[in-house]
């Protein structure tokens, strides 16, 4: 018998993640209708100011209630997209400098602790507003750059790494599984002037490469403009993703689960011990089990007979292979009949 960890949960061909950046209620209500129609789910990369009163940072109950209605559907998770989506400087100290505006530079001033507020405090606010959301991932805000060309400084990266398990960047296309860099996960930003066929091609590329595509949407409205895309085109993409999901080709999940799965896969050590009529699978990652708790999929080949588990968990047979899931730190006993 041979046991192999699978790059995609369920032993499927590709992972698809849909992320809406910033937090626009009208767009997310449209997304909910599309997700329900096509059996999908996605992630909202939320700017914390959507659910607080500025500048006090007090939670806004009315705003939270509106978003909670969407979250109650079970089809959305939340990632942190900073507190205000405004340039936060380079050092986390009291700082003055010039931003790149295509000319001589635009002066800026950032108070001490600005990066910490935008990264750490924003996540705390989102978790306080939505206690059921873990908010363990960060989505890089696309604000301007420093005159020297730096957008996210080493200091900012270190603060992000201390507070989140992964960060999604903007651009790059199809990502590998596990990602090349969990704090620079590639994505594809859809925009005006493109059509569903171009977006669909990335799902098909991910399937061909057994990789992951993270779609990045901003607003989705009746007509396209800039980084706002038309509902008619977006609906065609979602219908295609739903079709590929129904065909058993792709796994559609949240950005957080995709990041957890990738890091567990990167560090996993799988052990198969065989005996007469039984076998034991054990999985270790060395990661914090309170954080990294997504089951990994194991494929079993060369099974002589029928296979089940001692604890009655689900075992899927596809062609001649069996698939079973276990979490880091678990071991399961397989029974051969």
C-alpha positions in Angstrom: 0.0 0.0 0.0 1.2 3.5 -0.8 0.1 6.7 1.0 0.5 10.1 -0.6 -0.5 13.6 0.7 -2.6 15.5 -1.9 -1.9 19.0 -2.9 -5.6 19.8 -3.2 -8.1 18.9 -0.6 -10.2 15.9 -1.6 -7.5 14.8 -4.1 -9.0 17.1 -6.7 -7.2 18.9 -9.5 -7.0 22.6 -8.3 -7.9 25.0 -5.5 -10.0 28.1 -6.3 -10.3 31.0 -3.9 -12.5 34.1 -4.6 -11.7 37.3 -2.6 -13.6 40.5 -2.6 -11.3 43.4 -1.5 -12.3 46.3 0.7 -15.8 45.5 1.8 -18.6 46.8 -0.4 -22.0 45.6 0.9 -23.8 45.8 -2.5 -21.1 43.7 -4.1 -21.2 41.1 -1.4 -25.0 40.8 -1.6 -24.5 40.1 -5.3 -21.8 37.6 -4.5 -24.1 35.8 -2.0 -26.7 35.3 -4.7 -24.0 33.9 -7.1 -22.5 31.7 -4.4 -25.9 30.3 -3.5 -26.7 29.7 -7.2 -23.4 27.9 -8.0 -22.5 26.3 -4.6 -19.6 28.6 -4.0 -18.0 30.4 -1.1 -15.5 33.2 -0.7 -13.5 35.6 1.4 -14.1 39.3 2.2 -10.8 41.2 2.6 -12.3 43.8 4.9 -10.9 47.2 5.7 -11.6 47.6 9.5 -12.9 51.2 9.1 -16.0 49.6 7.5 -17.2 48.4 11.0 -15.8 51.1 13.3 -16.4 54.8 14.0 -13.4 56.9 13.1 -11.1 58.1 14.7 -12.2 56.5 18.0 -12.1 52.9 16.7 -15.3 52.2 18.5 -17.3 49.3 16.9 -20.3 50.4 14.9 -23.2 48.1 15.8 -25.3 49.0 12.7 -22.5 48.3 10.3 -21.6 45.1 12.0 -25.2 43.9 11.9 -25.4 44.5 8.1 -22.2 42.4 7.5 -23.3 39.7 10.0 -26.3 39.0 7.9 -24.0 38.0 5.1 -21.7 36.0 7.3 -24.6 34.1 8.7 -25.0 32.5 5.3 -21.8 30.5 5.9 -20.5 31.5 2.5 -18.0 34.2 3.6 -14.9 34.3 5.7 -13.0 37.4 6.6 -9.4 38.4 6.0 -7.8 41.6 7.3 -7.2 44.3 4.7 -5.7 46.9 7.1 -7.5 49.5 9.2 -7.9 52.3 6.7 -6.2 51.2 3.4 -3.9 54.3 3.6 -0.1 54.4 3.3 1.4 53.6 6.6 5.0 54.6 6.2 8.1 52.4 6.5 9.3 52.3 10.1 6.4 52.3 12.5 8.0 55.3 14.1 7.1 58.9 13.8 8.1 59.5 10.2 8.0 62.1 7.5 8.9 61.5 3.8 7.8 61.7 0.2 5.4 59.4 -1.6 5.8 58.6 -5.3 3.2 60.5 -7.2 4.9 60.5 -10.6 6.5 63.9 -9.9 8.6 65.4 -7.2 6.9 63.4 -4.5 4.0 64.0 -2.2 4.9 64.8 1.5 3.5 62.5 4.1 3.6 62.2 7.9 2.9 58.9 9.8 2.6 58.9 13.6 4.5 56.3 15.7 2.7 53.0 15.7 0.8 53.5 12.5 1.8 50.2 10.9 0.9 48.3 14.2 -2.5 50.0 14.1 -3.1 49.2 10.5 -2.0 45.5 10.8 -2.4 44.2 14.4 -5.1 46.5 15.7 -7.2 46.1 12.5 -7.3 42.3 13.0 -8.3 42.7 16.7 -11.2 45.0 15.7 -12.4 42.6 13.1 -12.3 39.7 15.5 -14.1 41.7 18.1 -16.8 42.6 15.6 -17.2 39.1 14.3 -16.3 36.6 17.1 -16.9 33.6 14.8 -14.2 34.7 12.4 -10.6 33.8 13.2 -9.1 36.5 10.8 -5.8 34.7 10.6 -4.8 36.0 7.1 -3.9 39.4 5.8 -4.5 40.9 2.3 -2.1 43.5 1.2 -3.7 46.9 0.7 -2.9 48.5 -2.7 -2.0 52.0 -1.5 0.8 54.2 -2.9 4.5 53.7 -2.6 7.3 55.6 -0.9 9.4 57.8 -3.2 12.1 55.1 -3.0 9.7 52.6 -4.6 8.9 50.6 -1.4 5.3 49.9 -0.6 5.5 47.3 2.1 8.7 47.7 4.1 10.7 45.0 6.0 9.3 46.4 9.2 5.7 46.0 7.9 6.4 42.5 6.7 7.7 41.5 10.2 4.6 42.9 11.9 2.4 41.0 9.4 4.2 37.8 10.0 3.9 38.1 13.7 0.1 38.5 13.5 -1.0 36.4 10.5 -0.3 33.0 9.0 -0.3 34.3 5.4 -0.6 37.3 3.2 -2.1 37.6 -0.3 -0.4 39.9 -2.7 -1.8 41.5 -5.9 -1.0 39.8 -9.2 1.1 36.9 -10.3 -1.6 34.5 -11.6 -1.7 30.8 -10.7 0.0 29.9 -7.4 1.7 26.6 -6.5 0.6 24.4 -3.7 2.1 24.8 -1.2 2.7 28.5 -2.1 6.2 29.6 -2.9 6.0 32.2 -0.1 3.0 32.2 2.3 3.5 35.9 2.8 3.5 36.7 -1.0 0.6 34.5 -2.3 -0.2 35.2 -5.9 -3.6 36.3 -7.1 -5.3 37.5 -10.3 -7.0 40.9 -10.2 -10.0 41.2 -12.5 -10.6 44.6 -14.0 -12.4 46.6 -16.7 -11.6 45.7 -20.3 -11.4 42.0 -19.7 -14.0 39.3 -20.3 -15.0 36.2 -18.5 -13.1 34.0 -21.0 -9.8 35.5 -19.8 -10.8 34.9 -16.1 -12.0 31.4 -16.8 -8.6 30.6 -18.4 -7.0 30.9 -15.0 -9.3 28.2 -13.5 -8.3 25.9 -16.4 -4.6 26.7 -16.0 -4.9 25.9 -12.3 -6.5 22.6 -13.1 -3.8 21.8 -15.7 -1.0 22.7 -13.2 -2.6 21.2 -10.1 -2.2 24.6 -8.5 -4.3 27.4 -6.9 -5.9 30.5 -8.4 -6.9 33.3 -6.1 -9.4 35.7 -7.8 -9.3 39.3 -6.6 -12.5 41.3 -7.1 -13.2 44.9 -6.1 -16.7 46.3 -6.8 -19.0 44.3 -9.1 -21.7 46.5 -10.6 -24.0 46.7 -13.7 -21.2 48.2 -15.8 -17.4 48.0 -15.7 -15.1 50.9 -14.9 -11.4 50.8 -13.8 -11.1 48.0 -11.2 -14.9 47.7 -11.1 -16.2 44.8 -13.2 -19.6 44.1 -14.8 -21.9 41.6 -13.1 -22.7 40.0 -16.5 -19.0 38.9 -16.9 -18.5 38.0 -13.2 -21.6 35.8 -13.3 -20.2 33.9 -16.3 -17.0 33.2 -14.3 -18.9 32.0 -11.2 -21.1 29.7 -13.3 -18.0 28.1 -14.8 -16.4 27.7 -11.4 -19.6 26.1 -10.1 -19.6 23.8 -13.1 -16.0 22.6 -12.5 -16.9 22.2 -8.8 -19.9 20.0 -9.7 -17.7 18.0 -12.0 -15.3 17.2 -9.1 -12.3 19.0 -10.7 -11.8 21.8 -8.2 -11.9 22.6 -4.5 -13.4 26.0 -3.7 -12.5 27.4 -0.3 -11.6 30.5 1.8 -8.3 32.2 1.6 -7.6 31.2 5.2 -8.3 27.5 4.7 -6.2 27.5 1.5 -3.3 29.1 3.4 -3.6 26.7 6.4 -3.7 23.7 4.0 -0.7 24.9 2.1 1.5 25.4 5.2 0.4 22.1 6.7 1.4 20.4 3.5 4.7 22.1 3.4 5.7 20.8 6.9 3.8 17.5 6.9 5.4 14.2 7.8 3.1 11.2 6.9 3.8 7.8 8.3 2.1 4.5 7.1 2.6 1.4 9.2 1.1 -1.8 7.8 0.1 -5.0 9.7 -2.0 -8.0 8.8 -5.4 -6.8 7.8 -4.8 -3.3 9.1 -2.7 -0.2 8.6 -2.1 3.0 10.6 -1.7 6.5 9.2 0.0 9.2 11.4 0.4 12.9 10.4 2.7 15.4 12.1 3.5 18.9 11.1 5.2 20.5 14.1 2.7 23.4 13.8 0.4 24.8 16.5 -2.6 22.5 16.4 -4.9 25.2 17.7 -4.2 27.2 14.6 -3.3 24.6 11.9 -6.4 22.4 12.1 -7.4 21.8 8.5 -7.5 18.1 7.5 -5.1 17.0 4.8 -6.2 14.5 2.2 -4.2 11.3 1.9 -4.5 9.1 -1.2 -4.0 5.3 -0.8 -3.0 3.2 -3.7 -2.4 -0.5 -4.0 -5.1 -1.5 -1.6 -5.9 -5.2 -1.8 -9.6 -5.4 -0.9 -12.0 -2.9 0.5 -10.9 -0.2 3.0 -12.6 1.5 6.0 -11.5 3.2 9.1 -11.8 1.9 12.7 -13.4 5.2 13.8 -15.9 5.3 11.0 -14.7 8.4 9.3 -15.4 8.9 5.6 -13.4 7.0 3.1 -13.9 7.9 -0.6 -13.0 5.5 -3.4 -12.3 7.0 -6.8 -11.3 4.6 -9.5 -8.8 2.3 -7.8 -7.6 4.7 -5.2 -9.0 5.5 -1.7 -9.0 9.0 -0.1 -9.1 9.8 3.6 -8.6 12.9 5.7 -6.7 13.5 8.9 -5.6 16.5 10.9 -2.1 17.3 12.1 -1.3 15.2 15.2 -3.9 12.6 14.4 -3.4 8.9 13.6 -6.1 6.6 12.2 -6.4 2.9 11.9 -7.4 1.5 8.5 -9.2 -1.9 8.3 -8.8 -4.0 5.2 -11.7 -6.3 4.2 
